[in-house]
Every structure is written in C-alpha cells, then in structure tokens.
C-alpha cells in the first residue's frame, strides 16, 4: 500500500507541476502582450484621444512591439474611423508612446460617418491625419449615393478633404432642397 501511495503522490505532483507551468506560461504571455502594446492603444491618452480597438483572428508582435500585425477578419476603430481588412500592420514610434503609421492590406473598407471607401491597400499616417487608399483597377469612395473612383485617393482627415488621382470618375446626384 505504501508503494501505491508513493505512486499516487508522484502522479499528483506531476499533474500539479504541469498545471502550475501552464498557468505561469499564460500569465507570462498576457504580461508580455500588455508590455508590448503601447499605452495609446490600450487606454485614453491624457490629450482626450479616443481609444484604439482592433479585433482579428490572429495577432503577432515583431521588433519588440514596434510592429504589430493583425490578420484575418481585421476590424479597427480609431474614434469615428473604422477600417476593415485582411491584414493590418501597426507601426509604433520608437518610444512606443504612439503610432507612426497603419497599413491595411486586402479587401480594405473604410467608414467615417456617412463616408465610405474601399480599395486594395490603405496607409494611415497618424501625425499627418492622412489616409492613402489605392486599388487595382480602382479605389472607390461614397457619401450617400454620390461616388468617386480613382486608382489612388488621399483623404486629409483633419481638413475633411480628399484628392483622387489616376483616371478619376465621379458621379454626383443633385441635392433636393
């Protein structure tokens, strides 16, 4: 009976050791994730900026958190700006206190209020408050039923303006008074 007790105790010790190691691994991964994501991506900054929220099927961090790649059914929110895509790459500043640029690749769809746009690739430059949207054969933008197309569109977010380049087509409906 003593041998059976020792075997049972040894078996329980192995199970407990594995459980503790697994719990420690999960806690370590969570802590690393929290340290790699810059604070502006997690909570509101003192400046009153809206938080950033990104969901996806997968996420990986590179270069010590300077580059974060989201892939699969990506949906990102920056205040009233929504970007969906296949892949979203976030490039943080070297001090990790902000974001330099965000690149959306594949089936890009952008929404801001009543304005919508779609293309193959979008580059969001945070400091310039600018989005460069490209598409092959075209990128398209709408507001209500009005539409404009071009291979490249540049949206100046803080000025509420945009420029379309490379074979532009526009369709505007008169407003009813």
Secondary structure, DSSP 8 states (H G I E B T S, - for coil): -HHHHHHHHHHHHHHHHHHHHHHHHHHHHHHHHHHHS-HHHHS--TT----EEEE-SEEEEEGGGTEEEEEEEEEEEETTEEEEEEEEEEEE-TTSSSEEEEEEEEEEEEEETTEEEEEEEEEEETTTTEEEEEEEEEEEEEETTEEEEEEEEEEEGGGTEEEEESS-EEE------
